[in-house]
Amino acid sequence: MSDQNSGGAEFFAGLVIGGLVGAALALLLAPQSGEETRAQIRDKSLELKDRAEEGVLEARQMAQAQLAQLQEQVTHLQGQVVGLQEKGKETLEKSKQSAAEALEKGKQSASEAISRGKESVSQALNRKDNAAEA
């Protein structure tokens, strides 16, 4: 985007400089009196000044339009960022909840396994005691 802007500025500068050089050469090479030449130089300089002012105004308008477009894009991207942040927070909360549930189930399963293990050991000891008595 900056390449286009600098290319336009270079073109405009070349146009103005070329116009000035051409006007000066035409005035210098034309057979006229000094008064006529000064009047032509004054007229051409006023004309070139008007063109330059128009060019500056046009460049300013283009810059303002591009600025407005960029501001819209920034606003849109900010909205997307906020949406992604919310989605990330929701995903994090769901993951926390799932992890807590899995941990609780793991604790419960471990507790049940320990209880069954204790029961099995008790049954085995009871059988051993019963076998020893018999």
C-alpha positions, -999 to 999 in steps of 0.1 A, spaced: 0 0 0 29 24 8 44 16 -26 13 29 -43 13 60 -23 50 68 -28 46 60 -66 17 85 -68 37 111 -49 67 106 -72 44 108 -103 28 140 -90 62 156 -82 75 147 -116 44 161 -132 48 194 -114 85 197 -121 80 187 -157 53 213 -161 75 240 -146 105 232 -167 84 230 -199 67 263 -191 100 280 -184 116 267 -216 86 277 -237 87 312 -222 125 316 -226 126 303 -262 95 323 -274 102 357 -289 83 380 -266 89 411 -246 100 409 -209 66 422 -198 47 395 -217 71 369 -205 67 379 -169 29 379 -173 30 344 -188 53 331 -160 29 346 -134 -1 330 -151 15 296 -155 27 297 -119 -8 305 -107 -21 277 -128 5 252 -115 -3 264 -79 -40 256 -85 -31 222 -99 -8 215 -69 -36 225 -44 -60 202 -62 -35 173 -61 -29 179 -24 -67 180 -17 -72 148 -37 -43 130 -19 -57 141 15 -92 128 6 -77 94 -5 -57 92 27 -88 100 48 -107 73 29 -80 47 35 -78 57 72 -115 52 76 -113 18 59 -84 8 82 -103 19 112 -132 -3 102 -109 -32 98 -93 -26 132 -128 -25 148 -138 -57 131 -106 -74 142 -110 -62 178 -145 -78 177 -130 -110 165 -104 -110 193 -130 -104 220 -151 -133 205 -120 -156 205 -112 -146 241 -147 -155 252 -146 -188 234 -112 -196 250 -125 -188 284 -155 -211 278 -132 -239 266 -109 -235 296 -139 -237 320 -153 -268 303 -118 -284 304 -115 -276 341 -149 -291 348 -141 -323 328 -108 -327 346 -124 -322 380 -151 -348 371 -124 -373 358 -104 -368 390 -135 -374 412 -143 -406 392 -107 -417 396 -108 -411 433 -141 -430 436 -127 -459 415 -95 -461 436 -116 -460 468 -138 -488 455 -107 -509 445 -91 -504 479 -124 -515 496 -126 -546 474 -90 -553 481 -95 -551 518 -125 -573 516 -106 -599 496 -78 -599 521 -103 -602 549 -120 -631 532 -87 -648 525 -77 -644 562 -111 -658 573 -107 -688 551 -72 -694 564 -84 -692 599 -113 -715 591 -90 -740 574 -66 -739 604 -94 -746 628 -107 -775 608 
